[in-house]
Amino acid sequence: MTDFSNALSVSSSALKAQSQRLRHVAENIANSDTPGYRRKVVSFDMLTQGREAGGVEIGKVRLGREELQEIYDPNHPLSDPSGKYLGSNVSLIIEMADAREAQRSYEANLKMFEQAREMSSSLSNLLRR
């Protein structure tokens, strides 16, 4: 039964990591029009010790290195004397692709969690007989 509980803990750690990734993608999309906002990029760290060994967690959240977009709008309160200000470096196309990838990874891990739970339940039923 310990292998089933390990499988459940690994898939649940992946579910948590993908949900946090989706949260950061949602923040990026929400702030795409915020002047000076830098896109947040998440990375994953593999757990090597403890109960969830083999699982993942969110590593350090970094800021995107892309240059901030320069926008010309002389009426904007943040514009400099030349009429320009710095926008964000969020690309909605990239964020939508990241959101879709995170969603599919979440669904795959959810399916793995459900199958491990079903196999564990079936094994318990067989042992009772």
N, C-alpha and C positions, 0 to 999 in steps of 0.2 A: 504493500500500500504506500510505502514511502516514495516510490517512483511516481505514483499518481499525484501525491501531494507536491512533489517537486515540479511536476509538469504544470500543476495548477498555480503554484507560486511564480514560476517563470512567465507563464502567460499573463498572470495578473499584473506582474511588474511591467510587462510590455504594454498592457492596456493603459496603465497609469502614465507611462512615458508618452504614448501616442496621444492621450487626452491632453497632457501638458503641452505637447507640440502643437496640437490644434488650437489651444488657448493662445499661444504665442502668434500663430498665424492670424488668428482673429484680431489680436491687438495690432498687428502690422496692417491689416486691411482697414481697421477702424481709424488708424492714424495716417493713412496714405496721403491725406491732404493737410496734415499738420506741418507747418514750416519747421525745418531743422530736425525732423524726426528721422532717426536711423533705424533701419530694419533690424529686428532681432532674429538671430540664427541660433538654433539649438543643435546640440550634438548629444550623442548617446554614449554612455559608459557601460561596459559590461561588468556585471557583478561577479566577483570571483570567490567570495567567501560567504559563509552563513547559509541560511535556509534557502535564499533565493539565488544561489550560485548558478550562473548561466543566464540569469535574467538581465534586464537592462534598466537603466535609470537615466534621467536627463542630466547631462553634464553641465558645464558652464554655458551660460547664455552669452553669446557674443553679439556685438553690433556689426551690421553689414559694412563692408569696406568700400562699397561703391560710392562714387562721388555724389554729393547732394545735387539735385537738379536745380539749375539756375532759372528762375522764372522772372519774366519781365511784366511788371504791373506797377506803374508809377503811383497808383492810388492806394496800394496796399500799405498799411501802417508800418510794416517791417521793411519796406523797400529803402534802399540806399539812395544817394543823390542821383545815381544813374537810372533809377527806377527798377532795380532788380533786387530780389531776395532769394534766399536758399529754401527750396522746398524739401521734400523727403526723398529718400532713395528707395522707396517701396515700389515694386513693379507688381501690379495686380495680376498679371499673367503668371508670374513666378509664384505668387502667394496662392493663387487658385490651384496650380499644379501641386504645390506642397500640401495644400489642404486635401486634395484628392488622394495623394499618396498616403498621407497620415490616416485618412478615413479607410482606405483599403487595408492598410496594415492593421488598423484597429479591428476591422471586421475579420481578418484572418486570425488574429490572436483570440478574438472572441469565439470563433469556430473551434480553435484548438482547445480553449478552456472548456467549452461545452462537451467536446468529444472526450476529454480526459475525465470530466465529471461523469459522463454516461458510462464509460468503461469502468470506472471505480464503482459505480452503483451496480453494474452488471456483475462485477467480481464479488461484491458483497452478497448479492442475491445467490450466486452460485455457491458461495461458502456456507450459506445458511441451510442449504438443502442437505 
